[in-house]
Amino acid sequence: MKTVLVTGVAGFIGSNLTSALLEKGYRVVGVDNFDDTYATHFKEVQIAPFADNGNYVLYRIDVCDAPALKAVFEKERPVYVVHLAAKVDTRSAVTMPHLYIAVNIEGTLTILELSREYAVENLVIASSSSVYGNSENVPWTEDETADRPLSPYGATKRAAELLAYAYHHNFGIHITCLRYFNAYGENNRPTMVPYLWTEKLLRGEEIEISGEGSRKRDYTYVGDIVQATLLAMEKPLGFEIINVGNNTPVSLTELLATLEKIVGTKAKVKSRPSHSASVEVTYANIDKAKKLLGWEPETSLEEGLTRLVSWFRANRLEER
């Protein structure tokens, strides 16, 4: 039984990935600091199903705490590492850049150092479509320069990729950086648009839409993201950067119309100005993912949003 260390295990993607790893027969060592970006109760609920699984162990530590994390590597000796832990909000990164640099760059550096020291067979690092900024060369390919992010968040993710390459070059570590595009689905972070709008629709509350609703996002169902992450983890490739997206940009107006159809309710909408850190469109070229991982998304927007709505009704509707 191979051991996988997952940072950010209690988060949105981490909790979904952990479920899939345990189902596949892996042993999961979870690391999470349970920060208060959103209600920590939600994170506790997301990992509760794993508590009695003998193949799961949780460490409540911060990836920036190098001595504590080293002790975990020393004891658990992971074969694979999936590094998901990060500060992730593009807007708050504009006002709190020091925190984002500390967590997303220095935390990643700690993971790289320990992966080198403990001879991890393969390291997967979560990157982001935010590295592309507002590039007009859509759909975005991985060879895009990616040197004009709109937020310090995107800058930290690009910096993490560059550090990862340096570690691969100098130490031969197998590292794949996955640029996730607009994830949504079960265990969704409460700060993300699909979650926010699902909540507002189900509660009959007003929805805010930025600008004219024309901005487009490549919304990607979390189950598809998890599958791409598993494939990348199980296939050492030297060093690669790979887009993981749905390859189908959808406008905010179209997203809302799909949610209205699923919920069966017409939204009350008000417009607000767009944020300076918001890009006009995200759009993944996924040819590389198809070629190297044999991966492509399987879940349509309507199917994925239907699952999100069902999950919200069952798990969050009664909570505030």
C-alpha positions as CSV (number, residue, x, y, z in Angstrom):
1,M,0.0,0.0,0.0
2,K,1.6,3.3,-1.1
3,T,1.4,6.4,1.0
4,V,0.3,9.7,-0.4
5,L,0.8,12.9,1.5
6,V,-1.9,15.5,0.6
7,T,-1.5,19.1,1.8
8,G,-4.7,21.1,2.1
9,V,-6.5,17.8,2.7
10,A,-9.6,19.4,4.4
11,G,-10.2,21.8,1.5
12,F,-12.4,21.7,-1.5
13,I,-10.2,19.7,-3.9
14,G,-8.2,18.0,-1.1
15,S,-11.2,16.3,0.5
16,N,-12.5,15.1,-2.8
17,L,-9.1,13.8,-3.8
18,T,-8.7,12.0,-0.5
19,S,-12.0,10.2,-1.0
20,A,-10.8,9.0,-4.4
21,L,-7.4,8.0,-3.1
22,L,-8.8,5.9,-0.3
23,E,-11.2,4.2,-2.7
24,K,-8.3,3.3,-4.9
25,G,-6.5,1.6,-2.0
26,Y,-3.9,4.3,-1.1
27,R,-2.9,5.3,2.4
28,V,-3.4,9.0,2.8
29,V,-1.4,11.3,5.1
30,G,-3.4,14.5,5.3
31,V,-1.9,17.9,6.3
32,D,-4.0,21.0,6.9
33,N,-3.8,24.0,9.2
34,F,-7.6,24.7,9.1
35,D,-7.2,28.4,8.5
36,D,-10.2,30.6,8.8
37,T,-10.5,31.8,5.2
38,Y,-14.0,30.3,5.5
39,A,-15.8,28.5,8.4
40,T,-13.5,25.8,9.7
41,H,-16.6,23.8,10.6
42,F,-17.1,23.1,6.9
43,K,-13.6,21.6,6.7
44,E,-14.2,19.4,9.7
45,V,-17.4,18.1,8.1
46,Q,-15.6,17.4,4.8
47,I,-12.9,15.2,6.4
48,A,-15.3,13.5,8.9
49,P,-16.0,10.5,6.7
50,F,-12.3,9.6,6.8
51,A,-11.9,9.6,10.5
52,D,-12.4,5.9,11.1
53,N,-10.5,4.8,8.0
54,G,-7.4,3.0,9.1
55,N,-5.6,4.1,5.9
56,Y,-6.0,7.8,6.8
57,V,-4.1,10.0,9.2
58,L,-4.4,13.7,9.8
59,Y,-1.8,16.2,10.9
60,R,-3.1,19.7,11.9
61,I,0.0,21.7,10.9
62,D,0.9,24.5,8.5
63,V,3.0,23.9,5.4
64,C,5.1,26.9,6.4
65,D,6.1,25.1,9.6
66,A,9.1,23.4,8.2
67,P,10.2,21.5,11.3
68,A,6.7,20.1,11.9
69,L,6.3,19.1,8.3
70,K,9.7,17.5,8.3
71,A,8.7,15.3,11.2
72,V,5.7,14.1,9.2
73,F,7.9,13.2,6.2
74,E,10.3,11.4,8.6
75,K,7.6,9.3,10.2
76,E,5.3,8.7,7.2
77,R,7.8,8.4,4.3
78,P,5.3,9.3,1.5
79,V,5.8,7.8,-2.0
80,Y,3.8,10.5,-3.6
81,V,3.0,14.1,-2.6
82,V,0.1,16.2,-3.8
83,H,0.5,19.8,-2.7
84,L,-2.8,21.6,-2.7
85,A,-2.5,23.8,0.3
86,A,-2.5,27.5,-0.6
87,K,-4.1,30.9,-0.1
88,V,-6.4,31.0,-3.1
89,D,-8.5,34.2,-3.4
90,T,-7.4,36.5,-6.2
91,R,-9.0,39.6,-4.6
92,S,-7.7,39.2,-1.1
93,A,-4.2,38.6,-2.5
94,V,-4.3,42.2,-3.8
95,T,-4.6,43.5,-0.2
96,M,-2.7,40.8,1.6
97,P,0.3,39.9,-0.7
98,H,2.8,39.1,2.1
99,L,0.5,36.3,3.4
100,Y,0.2,34.9,-0.1
101,I,3.9,34.9,-0.7
102,A,4.6,33.3,2.6
103,V,2.1,30.4,2.1
104,N,2.1,29.9,-1.7
105,I,5.9,30.4,-2.3
106,E,7.6,29.6,1.0
107,G,5.2,26.8,1.8
108,T,5.8,25.3,-1.7
109,L,9.6,25.7,-1.2
110,T,9.3,23.6,2.1
111,I,7.4,20.9,0.2
112,L,10.1,20.9,-2.5
113,E,12.9,20.6,0.0
114,L,11.3,17.8,1.9
115,S,10.4,15.9,-1.3
116,R,14.0,16.1,-2.3
117,E,15.3,15.1,1.1
118,Y,13.0,12.1,1.4
119,A,13.2,11.0,-2.2
120,V,9.5,11.3,-3.1
121,E,8.8,9.4,-6.3
122,N,6.4,12.0,-7.8
123,L,5.2,15.4,-6.7
124,V,2.0,17.1,-8.0
125,I,1.6,20.8,-7.4
126,A,-1.6,22.6,-7.8
127,S,-1.2,25.7,-10.0
128,S,-3.9,27.9,-11.4
129,S,-5.2,29.4,-14.6
130,S,-4.6,32.7,-12.9
131,V,-1.0,32.6,-14.1
132,Y,-2.2,33.5,-17.6
133,G,-3.5,36.9,-16.5
134,N,-5.6,38.5,-19.3
135,S,-3.8,37.0,-22.2
136,E,-5.8,37.2,-25.4
137,N,-4.2,34.1,-26.9
138,V,-7.1,31.8,-26.1
139,P,-7.4,28.9,-25.6
140,W,-4.4,29.1,-23.4
141,T,-1.6,26.7,-23.9
142,E,1.1,25.7,-21.4
143,D,3.8,27.4,-23.5
144,E,2.2,30.8,-23.0
145,T,4.7,33.2,-21.4
146,A,2.4,33.6,-18.3
147,D,4.3,36.6,-17.0
148,R,1.5,39.1,-16.5
149,P,-0.8,37.8,-13.8
150,L,-3.4,40.3,-12.6
151,S,-3.2,39.4,-8.9
152,P,-0.3,38.5,-6.5
153,Y,-2.1,35.1,-6.3
154,G,-1.3,34.3,-9.9
155,A,2.2,35.6,-9.4
156,T,2.8,33.2,-6.5
157,K,1.5,30.3,-8.5
158,R,3.8,31.1,-11.4
159,A,6.7,31.5,-8.9
160,A,5.9,28.1,-7.5
161,E,6.1,26.6,-11.0
162,L,9.5,28.2,-11.6
163,L,10.8,26.9,-8.2
164,A,9.5,23.4,-9.1
165,Y,11.4,23.4,-12.4
166,A,14.6,24.5,-10.6
167,Y,14.2,21.5,-8.2
168,H,13.6,19.1,-11.1
169,H,16.6,20.4,-12.9
170,N,19.0,20.3,-10.0
171,F,17.8,17.2,-8.2
172,G,15.9,15.1,-10.8
173,I,12.6,15.2,-8.9
174,H,9.5,14.2,-10.9
175,I,7.1,17.2,-10.6
176,T,3.9,17.9,-12.5
177,C,2.2,21.3,-12.0
178,L,-1.5,21.2,-12.8
179,R,-3.1,24.5,-13.8
180,Y,-6.6,24.1,-12.5
181,F,-9.4,26.1,-14.2
182,N,-12.4,27.3,-12.1
183,A,-13.2,24.2,-10.1
184,Y,-16.7,23.7,-8.7
185,G,-18.7,20.8,-7.2
186,E,-19.2,19.0,-3.9
187,N,-17.4,20.6,-0.9
188,N,-17.1,23.8,-2.9
189,R,-15.4,26.7,-1.2
190,P,-18.2,29.1,0.0
191,T,-16.4,32.1,-1.6
192,M,-16.7,30.8,-5.2
193,V,-19.4,32.0,-7.6
194,P,-21.1,28.6,-8.3
195,Y,-21.5,28.1,-4.5
196,L,-22.6,31.7,-3.8
197,W,-25.2,31.7,-6.5
198,T,-26.5,28.2,-5.6
199,E,-26.9,29.4,-2.0
200,K,-28.6,32.7,-3.0
201,L,-31.0,30.9,-5.4
202,L,-32.0,28.3,-2.9
203,R,-32.6,30.9,-0.2
204,G,-34.4,33.3,-2.5
205,E,-31.8,36.0,-2.0
206,E,-30.3,38.6,-4.4
207,I,-27.4,37.7,-6.6
208,E,-24.6,40.0,-7.5
209,I,-23.3,39.8,-11.0
210,S,-20.1,41.7,-12.1
211,G,-20.5,44.0,-15.0
212,E,-22.8,42.9,-17.8
213,G,-22.3,39.2,-17.0
214,S,-20.3,38.7,-20.1
215,R,-17.1,37.5,-18.5
216,K,-16.4,33.9,-19.2
217,R,-14.9,31.1,-17.1
218,D,-13.8,27.5,-17.9
219,Y,-15.8,25.9,-15.1
220,T,-14.4,22.4,-14.4
221,Y,-16.1,19.8,-12.3
222,V,-14.1,18.8,-9.2
223,G,-14.5,15.1,-10.0
224,D,-12.8,15.6,-13.4
225,I,-10.0,17.6,-11.6
226,V,-9.5,14.8,-9.1
227,Q,-9.2,12.3,-12.0
228,A,-6.6,14.4,-13.7
229,T,-4.7,14.7,-10.4
230,L,-4.7,11.0,-9.8
231,L,-3.4,10.3,-13.3
232,A,-0.6,12.9,-12.9
233,M,0.3,11.4,-9.5
234,E,0.6,7.9,-10.9
235,K,2.6,8.9,-14.0
236,P,6.0,10.5,-13.3
237,L,6.8,12.7,-16.3
238,G,10.1,14.5,-15.3
239,F,8.8,18.1,-15.2
240,E,5.6,19.2,-16.8
241,I,3.0,21.9,-16.6
242,I,-0.5,20.8,-17.7
243,N,-3.8,22.6,-18.0
244,V,-6.8,20.9,-16.3
245,G,-9.9,22.6,-17.6
246,N,-13.3,21.9,-19.2
247,N,-12.2,23.5,-22.5
248,T,-15.6,25.3,-22.7
249,P,-15.8,28.9,-21.4
250,V,-19.2,29.9,-20.1
251,S,-20.4,33.5,-19.4
252,L,-21.7,34.5,-16.0
253,T,-25.1,35.0,-17.7
254,E,-25.0,31.5,-19.0
255,L,-23.9,30.1,-15.7
256,L,-26.8,31.8,-13.9
257,A,-29.3,30.6,-16.5
258,T,-28.2,27.0,-16.0
259,L,-28.5,27.3,-12.3
260,E,-31.9,28.8,-12.6
261,K,-33.0,25.9,-14.7
262,I,-31.7,23.3,-12.2
263,V,-33.1,25.0,-9.2
264,G,-36.4,26.0,-10.9
265,T,-36.2,29.6,-9.6
266,K,-35.7,33.0,-11.3
267,A,-32.9,34.9,-9.7
268,K,-33.1,38.4,-8.3
269,V,-30.1,40.1,-9.8
270,K,-28.1,43.3,-9.2
271,S,-25.0,44.4,-11.0
272,R,-21.7,45.4,-9.4
273,P,-18.4,46.7,-10.8
274,S,-15.9,44.1,-11.9
275,H,-12.8,43.8,-9.7
276,S,-9.4,44.8,-11.2
277,A,-8.0,41.3,-10.5
278,S,-10.7,39.6,-12.5
279,V,-9.8,38.4,-16.0
280,E,-12.1,38.6,-19.0
281,V,-12.0,34.9,-19.9
282,T,-10.4,31.7,-18.8
283,Y,-10.1,29.0,-21.5
284,A,-7.9,25.9,-21.3
285,N,-6.3,24.2,-24.3
286,I,-6.2,20.6,-23.0
287,D,-4.3,18.9,-25.8
288,K,-1.4,18.3,-23.5
289,A,-3.5,16.6,-20.8
290,K,-5.0,14.4,-23.4
291,K,-1.6,13.4,-24.8
292,L,0.4,13.0,-21.6
293,L,-2.3,11.8,-19.1
294,G,-5.0,10.4,-21.4
295,W,-7.4,12.8,-19.6
296,E,-10.3,14.9,-20.7
297,P,-13.3,16.2,-18.8
298,E,-16.4,14.0,-18.7
299,T,-18.9,16.1,-16.8
300,S,-21.0,18.7,-18.6
301,L,-21.8,22.0,-16.8
302,E,-25.4,21.2,-16.3
303,E,-24.6,17.7,-14.8
304,G,-21.9,19.2,-12.5
305,L,-24.1,22.0,-11.3
306,T,-26.9,19.6,-10.7
307,R,-24.6,17.6,-8.4
308,L,-23.5,20.9,-6.7
309,V,-27.1,21.9,-6.1
310,S,-28.0,18.4,-4.7
311,W,-25.0,18.4,-2.4
312,F,-25.8,21.9,-1.2
313,R,-29.4,21.0,-0.4
314,A,-28.2,18.0,1.6
315,N,-25.3,19.5,3.4
316,R,-25.4,23.3,3.6
317,L,-29.0,24.6,3.2
318,E,-29.7,24.4,6.9
319,E,-26.5,26.2,7.8
320,R,-25.5,29.8,7.8
